[in-house]
Amino acid sequence: MRYTHIFTLDNGETSCSLISTELKNADFVKNSQQVAIKDFGDAKNIKFCSLPKGWDGGWHNSPVKQFVVGVSGTIQITCSDNSQVTVSKGNVVLLEDLTGKGHHTEVTSNESWNGVLVEI
């Protein structure tokens, strides 16, 4: 599986990179076949989020280390180094730019963006 990682560089700029993570077979469901899993540890909080059509969050840092999972609609996240990530249905982003210049988020679809935020 793949996800985009947004992070802060040593010089304070934010950037992103596409990460391919390896899944490993594990016993997950009792009395069933093994399933392929990548364990990121315990979640601290899970939120559903809805951003209205036209929403512009300006430049900001992520308040917490969190995964963002797109459910519907589209947002564009721009890092301070001008790299960009589009988050639509099924896309996953790990936000870890807790310091530095942050990122800019805006809804680019003609509908609200809905997603799940998982703090880790």
N, C-alpha and C positions, 0 to 999 in steps of 0.2 A: 504494500500500500504506500501511497505517497501523500505528503502534506507539505505546505509551504511554511517555512520558519521565518518569522520577522524578529530581528534582534538588533541590539545596539553594538556598534563597533567601538574600538578603543578611543577613537577621535570624537565620539558623540553622535556620529551619523547613524541612521538606521538603514538597514538593508534587508533583503530577503533571499532565501535560497530554497530550492525544491529538494526535499529529503525523501529518499526511498527507504522505508523501514522494513526490516526483515521480520516476518512472522514465524513463530516457532510452534510446533504442535504441542498441545498441552491437554491435560484432563481438565475440562471446564464444566461439562454437564455430567452429573452423576449417572453411572450406568449407560454411558453413550460413547460414541467414537470420539477420539481426540479432535480438537479444532485448532486452527492456526490463529495465534494470538500474539500481540505485542503489548506487554503490560507497562504502562507509564506510571503506575503507582496509584495511590488513593486520590480520588477527587475530593476537593474541599467544599465545592459548591457547584450547583448546576442551575442555570437560569435559561428561560426562554426569552428571546429578545425580538422585538418588532420595531423596525425603523421605517417611518412613513416615506412614501414616494417623495423625492426631492430633498430628503434629509442630508445635511452637510455637517459633519462633526468637527470640521476644522482640524488643526494640528493638535495632537495630544499623545500622551504615552498610554500604554495599556495600564490599567490600575492594578492588575494582578497577572501572574503567569496563567494563561488560559488558552484552551483550544476553542476555536470558533468553527462551527459546522453549519454550512448553508443548508436551509430547508426550502426556501422559495425566494424569488426575486434575485437581484444582483446588487452587490456593492463593489466599489473599487477602492482598494487600499493603496496609497502611494507612500513610499518610504522617502526619507530625506535625501537619499542618493538617487532619487527619481525612478527606482525600480517600482513596479506595480504588480498587484495581485488582484485578480477578479475572483470574487467569492459568490458562487451561485449554488444551486441545489447539488448537494453531494460533495462540494469542495470543503477541505479542512485546512485550517491555518492555526499555527501555534504562535501566539503573540507573547513575546518575551522582551519587548522594548520598554522596560520599566523606567529607564533613565534615558538621557540624551534628547535628541530633537524630536523623537516620536514619529507618528505617521498621520496621514490625513485620510479620513474615511468619508465616502459619500455614496448614497443610493443612486445607481445609474439606470435602474430598470423603470418601466412605466407602472410599477406596482410596489407595494411595500416589500422590504426585505425581512425575512424571518429566519431566525437561526437559533442554535443552541450554544451557550457559553459554558464551558466546563473548566472551572478553576482547578489547577493542580499545584 
